[in-house]
Amino acid sequence: MIELSIVVPAFNEENSLIEIADRIEHTLAEMGKAESFEIIFVDDGSKDGSRDILQKLAKERPFVSAVFLRQNAGKSMALMAGFFHCEGQYVVTMDADLQDLPEDIPLLWKQIQRGFDCVCGWRTQRLTSWSRIVASRIFNLAAALATGLKLHDMNCGFKMFRRSATKNLYLFGDFHRYIPLLIHIQGFKVTEVPIRNDMRKYGESRYKALRYEGVLDLMTILFTYRFGVSPLHFFAGLSALLIVPGLTVLAILVARHILWWFGAGEQLVDRPLLSLSLTMIMVGIQVFLTGFVCDFLLHHTMREKLEALVAANVEKVL
């Protein structure tokens, strides 16, 4: 029976693949898991010799599996492919660059055994550029302010999960950066543990320090967290910001026009404010209707998948 699945996404990391497999095997043997683990390498469309090395590893070592993507699809897709093919009760994710040490897996395991569903590595002495550190702190701060999840290093690729916490993960874009946040939103228990960080031994990082796509993905996650099951609440509030001022200005203009009939006030025609107020009202109505349609479609879909939705949120039944 497989207890631990180690998912390792790799892109052009031919120099480190054998070493990381050796070190993971040695670490898990020391943990007493020599017969109950698997390593799943996900080759993310590498252009170097990674494919040949992984094919050899999978042939020579029964605990190694290799998943090959047709093209470079990104880390999110690579992780999803690994999650789909793993069999363990617990899942570890780590990058193939050996900056995070396989020897620290017991630190994550200890926290999982305390009842947490997700344990995120915290690189207290991160050996990377200052721009990456600043970008990471910005993302962590934004997530903490919006959701209450306080982590120092959310984007660390070294994590451990209970299998139940990964079943409802849907990663695309740059969502891999926010896996702990996605799990936290679903009600699972998330924590972090300090780990060591080493210098990259081969090549250079395959990812930019700060990508605007990551910012957009964070906005999507936060919006979904707040209004995922009630989009009309968001659109109704936004429409009110347009309709209420528009109606107020229109009412004032109409009142002044009525006074003009009695010799005071001003005529309603040819007033720029009239055009502005009507435009705000019409745009506000369209925004509200957009929310109404989103709410209708969402609840119609939820009714069809209500059983699966309930099952995903039930922790246990006594």
C-alpha positions as CSV (number, residue, x, y, z in Angstrom):
1,M,0.0,0.0,0.0
2,I,1.3,3.4,-1.0
3,E,1.4,5.8,1.9
4,L,3.5,8.7,0.5
5,S,3.5,10.0,-3.0
6,I,6.3,12.4,-4.0
7,V,5.3,14.6,-7.0
8,V,8.2,16.3,-8.7
9,P,7.5,18.6,-11.6
10,A,10.6,19.0,-13.8
11,F,11.5,21.2,-16.7
12,N,15.0,20.9,-18.2
13,E,16.5,19.5,-15.0
14,E,18.5,16.5,-16.4
15,N,21.4,17.1,-14.0
16,S,19.5,16.8,-10.8
17,L,16.9,14.0,-11.5
18,I,19.1,11.0,-10.4
19,E,20.4,12.9,-7.3
20,I,16.9,13.9,-6.1
21,A,15.6,10.3,-6.6
22,D,18.5,8.9,-4.6
23,R,18.1,11.4,-1.8
24,I,14.3,10.9,-1.5
25,E,14.8,7.1,-1.4
26,H,17.4,7.4,1.3
27,T,15.3,9.8,3.4
28,L,12.1,7.7,3.2
29,A,14.1,4.6,4.1
30,E,15.3,6.3,7.2
31,M,11.7,7.2,8.0
32,G,10.7,3.5,7.7
33,K,8.7,4.1,4.5
34,A,11.0,2.2,2.2
35,E,8.2,-0.1,1.0
36,S,5.3,2.4,1.0
37,F,6.3,5.4,-1.2
38,E,6.4,6.4,-4.8
39,I,8.1,9.2,-6.7
40,I,6.2,10.6,-9.6
41,F,8.3,12.8,-11.9
42,V,6.3,15.0,-14.3
43,D,8.3,16.1,-17.3
44,D,6.9,19.4,-18.3
45,G,8.0,19.2,-22.0
46,S,11.7,19.3,-21.3
47,K,14.1,19.9,-24.3
48,D,17.2,18.4,-22.7
49,G,17.9,14.8,-21.8
50,S,15.3,14.6,-19.0
51,R,13.0,12.2,-20.9
52,D,15.7,9.6,-21.4
53,I,16.9,9.8,-17.7
54,L,13.3,9.5,-16.4
55,Q,12.6,6.5,-18.7
56,K,15.7,4.8,-17.3
57,L,14.8,5.6,-13.7
58,A,11.2,4.3,-14.1
59,K,12.6,1.1,-15.6
60,E,15.3,0.5,-13.0
61,R,13.4,1.6,-9.8
62,P,10.0,0.2,-9.1
63,F,9.0,3.1,-6.9
64,V,9.6,5.7,-9.7
65,S,6.9,6.7,-12.2
66,A,7.3,9.3,-15.0
67,V,4.5,11.3,-16.6
68,F,5.4,13.2,-19.8
69,L,3.5,16.2,-21.0
70,R,3.4,16.9,-24.7
71,Q,4.7,20.4,-24.3
72,N,5.7,22.9,-21.6
73,A,2.3,23.5,-20.0
74,G,3.5,25.2,-16.8
75,K,3.9,24.1,-13.2
76,S,0.1,24.1,-12.4
77,M,-0.6,21.6,-15.2
78,A,2.4,19.5,-14.2
79,L,1.2,19.3,-10.6
80,M,-2.3,18.4,-11.6
81,A,-0.9,15.6,-13.8
82,G,1.0,14.3,-10.8
83,F,-2.0,14.5,-8.5
84,F,-4.1,12.5,-11.0
85,H,-1.5,9.7,-11.1
86,C,-0.5,9.4,-7.5
87,E,-1.9,6.7,-5.2
88,G,-0.6,7.7,-1.7
89,Q,-2.6,8.7,1.3
90,Y,-0.3,11.7,1.6
91,V,1.2,13.8,-1.2
92,V,4.5,15.7,-1.1
93,T,5.3,18.3,-3.8
94,M,8.8,19.5,-4.4
95,D,10.8,21.1,-7.2
96,A,13.5,19.2,-9.1
97,D,16.1,21.9,-8.6
98,L,17.3,20.6,-5.2
99,Q,17.0,24.0,-3.6
100,D,14.6,22.4,-1.1
101,L,16.1,19.4,0.7
102,P,14.4,16.0,0.5
103,E,16.0,15.4,3.9
104,D,13.4,17.9,5.3
105,I,10.4,15.6,4.4
106,P,10.3,14.3,8.0
107,L,9.6,17.9,9.2
108,L,6.5,18.1,7.0
109,W,5.5,14.6,8.1
110,K,5.6,15.5,11.7
111,Q,3.2,18.4,11.2
112,I,0.8,16.2,9.1
113,Q,0.7,13.7,12.0
114,R,-0.5,16.5,14.3
115,G,-3.7,16.8,12.3
116,F,-3.0,19.4,9.6
117,D,-4.2,18.8,6.1
118,C,-1.5,21.0,4.4
119,V,2.0,21.7,5.6
120,C,3.9,24.4,3.7
121,G,7.6,24.8,3.8
122,W,8.9,28.1,5.0
123,R,12.3,29.0,3.6
124,T,13.6,31.1,6.5
125,Q,17.0,31.7,4.9
126,R,15.9,31.9,1.3
127,L,18.8,31.9,-1.1
128,T,17.5,33.8,-4.1
129,S,17.2,37.4,-5.4
130,W,15.7,40.2,-3.4
131,S,13.0,40.7,-6.1
132,R,11.7,37.2,-5.6
133,I,11.6,37.7,-1.8
134,V,9.7,41.0,-2.1
135,A,7.2,39.5,-4.6
136,S,6.6,36.6,-2.3
137,R,6.0,38.9,0.7
138,I,3.5,41.0,-1.3
139,F,1.5,37.9,-2.2
140,N,1.6,36.5,1.3
141,L,0.5,39.8,2.8
142,A,-2.4,40.2,0.3
143,A,-3.7,36.7,1.1
144,A,-3.4,37.2,4.8
145,L,-5.4,40.5,4.7
146,A,-8.1,39.1,2.5
147,T,-8.5,35.6,4.0
148,G,-6.8,35.5,7.3
149,L,-4.3,32.8,6.1
150,K,-1.0,33.9,7.6
151,L,2.0,32.2,5.9
152,H,5.5,33.5,5.4
153,D,6.2,31.6,2.2
154,M,3.1,30.5,0.4
155,N,4.8,30.0,-2.9
156,C,7.3,27.5,-1.6
157,G,7.1,24.4,-3.8
158,F,7.9,22.1,-0.9
159,K,4.6,21.0,0.7
160,M,2.8,18.0,2.1
161,F,-0.9,17.3,1.9
162,R,-3.5,14.8,2.9
163,R,-4.9,13.2,-0.3
164,S,-8.3,14.5,0.7
165,A,-7.1,18.1,0.4
166,T,-5.8,17.6,-3.2
167,K,-8.9,15.9,-4.6
168,N,-10.8,19.2,-5.2
169,L,-7.8,21.2,-6.4
170,Y,-8.1,22.6,-9.9
171,L,-4.9,24.3,-10.9
172,F,-4.4,26.4,-14.0
173,G,-2.6,29.6,-14.9
174,D,-0.3,30.4,-12.0
175,F,-2.7,28.9,-9.3
176,H,0.2,26.6,-8.1
177,R,1.5,29.7,-6.3
178,Y,-1.6,29.7,-4.1
179,I,-2.3,26.0,-3.3
180,P,-2.3,26.6,0.5
181,L,-4.8,29.5,0.0
182,L,-7.0,27.3,-2.2
183,I,-6.9,24.5,0.4
184,H,-7.6,27.0,3.3
185,I,-10.6,28.4,1.4
186,Q,-12.1,24.9,1.3
187,G,-11.9,24.7,5.1
188,F,-8.8,22.5,5.5
189,K,-6.2,23.1,8.2
190,V,-3.0,24.7,6.9
191,T,0.2,25.4,8.7
192,E,3.9,25.9,7.8
193,V,7.2,24.7,9.1
194,P,10.7,26.2,8.8
195,I,12.9,24.3,6.2
196,R,16.3,24.7,4.9
197,N,17.1,26.2,1.5
198,D,20.1,25.4,-0.7
199,M,21.7,27.2,-3.7
200,R,20.6,26.0,-7.1
201,K,23.3,23.5,-8.2
202,Y,22.5,23.4,-11.9
203,G,21.3,26.0,-14.4
204,E,19.0,28.9,-13.4
205,S,15.4,29.4,-12.3
206,R,12.8,28.7,-15.0
207,Y,10.3,31.2,-13.6
208,K,10.1,34.9,-13.4
209,A,10.2,36.7,-10.0
210,L,7.0,38.6,-10.6
211,R,4.5,37.9,-13.3
212,Y,1.4,39.9,-13.9
213,E,-0.5,36.7,-14.5
214,G,0.1,35.7,-10.9
215,V,-1.5,39.0,-9.7
216,L,-4.5,38.4,-11.9
217,D,-4.8,34.8,-10.6
218,L,-4.7,36.1,-7.0
219,M,-7.5,38.6,-7.8
220,T,-9.5,35.7,-9.2
221,I,-9.0,33.5,-6.1
222,L,-9.9,36.3,-3.7
223,F,-13.0,37.2,-5.7
224,T,-14.1,33.6,-5.8
225,Y,-13.4,33.3,-2.1
226,R,-15.6,36.2,-1.3
227,F,-18.4,35.9,-3.9
228,G,-17.9,32.5,-5.4
229,V,-21.4,31.3,-4.4
230,S,-23.1,34.7,-4.5
231,P,-21.9,36.7,-7.5
232,L,-25.1,38.8,-7.4
233,H,-24.0,40.3,-4.1
234,F,-20.9,41.7,-5.7
235,F,-22.6,43.0,-8.9
236,A,-25.5,44.4,-7.0
237,G,-23.2,46.4,-4.8
238,L,-21.3,47.7,-7.8
239,S,-24.5,48.6,-9.6
240,A,-25.7,50.5,-6.5
241,L,-22.6,52.7,-6.7
242,L,-23.8,53.7,-10.2
243,I,-27.6,53.7,-9.9
244,V,-28.0,55.5,-6.6
245,P,-25.9,58.6,-7.6
246,G,-27.5,58.5,-11.0
247,L,-31.0,58.5,-9.6
248,T,-30.1,61.2,-7.1
249,V,-28.8,63.6,-9.8
250,L,-31.8,62.8,-12.0
251,A,-34.2,63.5,-9.1
252,I,-32.5,66.9,-8.4
253,L,-32.7,67.8,-12.1
254,V,-36.4,66.9,-12.3
255,A,-37.1,68.9,-9.2
256,R,-35.4,72.0,-10.6
257,H,-37.3,71.6,-13.9
258,I,-40.6,71.5,-12.0
259,L,-39.6,74.7,-10.2
260,W,-38.8,76.2,-13.6
261,W,-42.5,75.8,-14.4
262,F,-43.2,78.1,-11.5
263,G,-40.6,80.7,-12.5
264,A,-37.6,79.3,-10.6
265,G,-35.0,76.6,-11.2
266,E,-33.7,75.5,-14.6
267,Q,-34.9,73.6,-17.6
268,L,-34.1,69.9,-17.8
269,V,-33.2,69.8,-21.5
270,D,-29.6,70.2,-22.8
271,R,-28.0,69.5,-19.4
272,P,-24.8,67.4,-19.4
273,L,-25.7,66.1,-16.0
274,L,-28.9,64.6,-17.4
275,S,-26.9,62.6,-19.9
276,L,-24.4,61.5,-17.2
277,S,-27.1,60.5,-14.7
278,L,-29.0,58.4,-17.4
279,T,-25.8,56.8,-18.5
280,M,-24.9,55.8,-14.9
281,I,-28.4,54.4,-14.4
282,M,-28.3,52.3,-17.6
283,V,-24.8,51.0,-16.9
284,G,-25.8,50.2,-13.3
285,I,-28.8,48.2,-14.5
286,Q,-26.6,46.3,-17.0
287,V,-24.1,45.5,-14.2
288,F,-26.9,44.2,-12.0
289,L,-28.3,42.0,-14.8
290,T,-24.9,40.6,-15.3
291,G,-24.8,39.5,-11.7
292,F,-28.3,38.1,-11.9
293,V,-27.4,36.0,-14.9
294,C,-24.2,34.7,-13.2
295,D,-26.2,33.9,-10.1
296,F,-28.8,32.1,-12.1
297,L,-26.2,30.0,-14.0
298,L,-24.3,29.2,-10.8
299,H,-27.3,28.0,-8.8
300,H,-28.6,26.0,-11.8
301,T,-25.2,24.3,-12.0
302,M,-25.1,23.7,-8.2
303,R,-28.4,22.0,-8.2
304,E,-27.2,19.5,-10.8
305,K,-24.0,18.8,-8.8
306,L,-25.4,19.3,-5.2
307,E,-24.5,15.8,-4.1
308,A,-20.8,16.2,-5.1
309,L,-20.7,19.7,-3.6
310,V,-22.0,18.5,-0.3
311,A,-19.6,15.5,-0.3
312,A,-16.7,17.9,-0.9
313,N,-17.5,19.9,2.2
314,V,-18.4,17.1,4.7
315,E,-15.4,16.2,6.8
316,K,-17.0,13.2,8.6
317,V,-20.2,11.7,9.8
318,L,-20.6,10.1,13.2
